[in-house]
């Protein structure tokens, strides 16, 4: 009888422990799933659009992220944790303590941003931050123009015979223009003294094309067109403008399955206690 009581108590404690463990495991896994679903980074790209700065290094929160960054260069989108960050640029090799521009920007998870390094020796240097939206519907395409030339006034942008952007001032970005996929020649008008050479490019389906008007640099009187295209992001909930299009939430099926199995183990232990007890009573 004494041995039965000890065995009975031991099985009950093991069963209770398994039940508690199952609940804790299920809670932790669900919490981990929720945490993972809420840790999407922001995405940031940088364009060097200051004709007077020269070649620079770029820093985020004191860490060098770009070296030998030249005028007219635009980076790919890079993941950056949501929150506030300190951006700096310094002449190549001078180090972060010799920064020409220091500015704080706040980014939201799942959103995309273009950061432009702007200014001249006369006006001073700064960053302008543009929030991007890379969502594309169906198989269409989108175009956005960034006026980053400090010497040109308000400009228009034409695509063939159509004016797609009107009265764009420095330093601003246009609205997104939806266009059919195809071959285009873009022209900038309204700044005859600095007008760039036309930009001819193929706009592919389901892409976002960014056109940056920069310059001119010293010794040149012509604005330069810089363009880049990325794959558009489908309009999925919670993907925002993430150019890498990650799933919005991980599947919960593995969590439910494992949690269910652990709970069944706990219930099985309780059933074993009852069955064992009835046999002893007989």
CORLINSUL-V405314 format. One record per residue. RES is the residue in one small letter. BURIAL is 1 if it has 24 or more other ideal C-beta (glycine too) atoms within 12 Angstrom, else 0. Layout:
res=RES burial=BURIAL
res=RES burial=BURIAL
This chain:
res=x burial=0
res=x burial=0
res=x burial=0
res=x burial=0
res=x burial=0
res=x burial=0
res=x burial=0
res=x burial=1
res=x burial=0
res=x burial=0
res=x burial=1
res=x burial=0
res=x burial=0
res=x burial=0
res=x burial=1
res=x burial=0
res=x burial=0
res=x burial=1
res=x burial=1
res=x burial=0
res=x burial=0
res=x burial=1
res=x burial=0
res=x burial=0
res=x burial=1
res=x burial=1
res=x burial=0
res=x burial=0
res=x burial=1
res=x burial=0
res=x burial=0
res=x burial=0
res=x burial=1
res=x burial=0
res=x burial=0
res=x burial=0
res=x burial=0
res=x burial=0
res=x burial=0
res=x burial=1
res=x burial=1
res=x burial=1
res=x burial=1
res=x burial=1
res=x burial=1
res=x burial=1
res=x burial=1
res=x burial=1
res=x burial=1
res=x burial=1
res=x burial=1
res=x burial=1
res=x burial=1
res=x burial=1
res=x burial=0
res=x burial=1
res=x burial=1
res=x burial=1
res=x burial=1
res=x burial=1
res=x burial=0
res=x burial=0
res=x burial=0
res=x burial=0
res=x burial=1
res=x burial=1
res=x burial=0
res=x burial=0
res=x burial=1
res=x burial=1
res=x burial=1
res=x burial=1
res=x burial=1
res=x burial=1
res=x burial=1
res=x burial=0
res=x burial=1
res=x burial=1
res=x burial=1
res=x burial=1
res=x burial=0
res=x burial=0
res=x burial=0
res=x burial=0
res=x burial=1
res=x burial=0
res=x burial=1
res=x burial=1
res=x burial=1
res=x burial=1
res=x burial=1
res=x burial=0
res=x burial=0
res=x burial=0
res=x burial=0
res=x burial=1
res=x burial=0
res=x burial=0
res=x burial=1
res=x burial=1
res=x burial=1
res=x burial=1
res=x burial=1
res=x burial=0
res=x burial=1
res=x burial=0
res=x burial=1
res=x burial=1
res=x burial=1
res=x burial=1
res=x burial=1
res=x burial=1
res=x burial=1
res=x burial=1
res=x burial=1
res=x burial=1
res=x burial=1
res=x burial=1
res=x burial=1
res=x burial=1
res=x burial=0
res=x burial=0
res=x burial=0
res=x burial=0
res=x burial=1
res=x burial=1
res=x burial=1
res=x burial=1
res=x burial=1
res=x burial=1
res=x burial=1
res=x burial=1
res=x burial=1
res=x burial=1
res=x burial=1
res=x burial=1
res=x burial=0
res=x burial=0
res=x burial=0
res=x burial=1
res=x burial=1
res=x burial=1
res=x burial=1
res=x burial=1
res=x burial=1
res=x burial=1
res=x burial=1
res=x burial=1
res=x burial=1
res=x burial=1
res=x burial=1
res=x burial=1
res=x burial=0
res=x burial=0
res=x burial=1
res=x burial=1
res=x burial=1
res=x burial=1
res=x burial=1
res=x burial=0
res=x burial=0
res=x burial=0
res=x burial=0
res=x burial=1
res=x burial=1
res=x burial=0
res=x burial=0
res=x burial=1
res=x burial=0
res=x burial=1
res=x burial=1
res=x burial=1
res=x burial=1
res=x burial=1
res=x burial=0
res=x burial=1
res=x burial=1
res=x burial=1
res=x burial=1
res=x burial=0
res=x burial=1
res=x burial=0
res=x burial=0
res=x burial=1
res=x burial=0
res=x burial=1
res=x burial=1
res=x burial=1
res=x burial=1
res=x burial=1
res=x burial=1
res=x burial=0
res=x burial=0
res=x burial=1
res=x burial=1
res=x burial=1
res=x burial=0
res=x burial=0
res=x burial=1
res=x burial=0
res=x burial=1
res=x burial=0
res=x burial=1
res=x burial=1
res=x burial=0
res=x burial=1
res=x burial=1
res=x burial=1
res=x burial=1
res=x burial=1
res=x burial=1
res=x burial=1
res=x burial=1
res=x burial=1
res=x burial=1
res=x burial=1
res=x burial=1
res=x burial=0
res=x burial=0
res=x burial=0
res=x burial=0
res=x burial=1
res=x burial=1
res=x burial=1
res=x burial=1
res=x burial=1
res=x burial=1
res=x burial=1
res=x burial=1
res=x burial=1
res=x burial=1
res=x burial=1
res=x burial=1
res=x burial=0
res=x burial=0
res=x burial=0
res=x burial=0
res=x burial=0
res=x burial=1
res=x burial=1
res=x burial=1
res=x burial=1
res=x burial=1
res=x burial=0
res=x burial=1
res=x burial=0
res=x burial=0
res=x burial=0
res=x burial=0
res=x burial=0
res=x burial=0
res=x burial=0
res=x burial=0
res=x burial=0
res=x burial=1
res=x burial=0
res=x burial=0
res=x burial=0
res=x burial=1
res=x burial=0
res=x burial=0
res=x burial=1
res=x burial=1
res=x burial=0
res=x burial=1
res=x burial=1
res=x burial=0
res=x burial=0
res=x burial=1
res=x burial=1
res=x burial=0
res=x burial=0
res=x burial=1
res=x burial=0
res=x burial=0
res=x burial=0
res=x burial=0
res=x burial=0
res=x burial=0
res=x burial=0
res=x burial=0
res=x burial=0
